[in-house]
């Protein structure tokens, strides 16, 4: 069975405490070098580039694309056609026969305006969803920012407590 070596920093404590001390010192060194993001910057990043916001923006663009061409009475180009035939050689008179026509889809009775209203409704829903997603992303970013600030304060407090404990250990050794 292996024996646990005594902790030279905190007598009577397991080496885990010195490992924790090292981790706190390492974290505080990393903490000192990390740049602070301002809350406004965090919120603007969330508002602009959160994944759910990007998806909602694409849904708005898709809804805008479905609106194109709606509300048109003549939704497709008319098809014009013609037929010209000469009389055959066996025919007694040298005449030419012609036929011309036009084919077009014309929508009547308000179908075009109803499709336009449906497209506008889809666009409005997509825009409201985008707004909701932006607010959710900002809320999540706000919460993460506050949690990071609390963690930073707790880390500062732990480092301060560690330095106090080290001074106490040094003072007890000096006696």
C-alpha positions, 0 to 999 in steps of 0.5 A: 500500500502506498503512503501519501507524501505529506503536503509541504505547503499545508501540513496535514492536508493531502497533496490535492490541496497543493494541486488546487493551489497550482490550478488557482495560480495557473487560472489567475495567470491566465485570467490576468492575460484574458481581455475583457469583452464589453457587454455591448460587444457581446450583445452585438455579436449575439444579435448579429451572428448567433447560429439561430439568428443566422437561420432565422435570417435565411428564413426571412430571405426565403420568405422574401423570395416566395413573395416575388411574382405573387399578385401578378394577373398574368403569371406566365409569359403568353405563348404565341404560335402560328401555322402557315401552309402552302397548298399542295401541288395537287390543289387547283388553286395556289393559296396559302393557309394561315393560323395564328393563336395565343395561349396565356394563363390569366388568373381572375377572381382575386387568386393573385392577391390572395397568394400575395397576402399569403406570401406577406403573412409568411414574410411577417412570421419570418421577421417576427421569428428573427426578432424573437431569435435575436432576443433569445440570443441576446438573453443567452449572451447576457446570462453567459456574460454575467456568469463569466463576470461572477466566475471571474470575481470568484476566481479573484476571491479564491486567489486572494484567499490563497494569498492570505492562507500562504501568508498565514502558513509563512507566519506559522512557520516563522513562529 
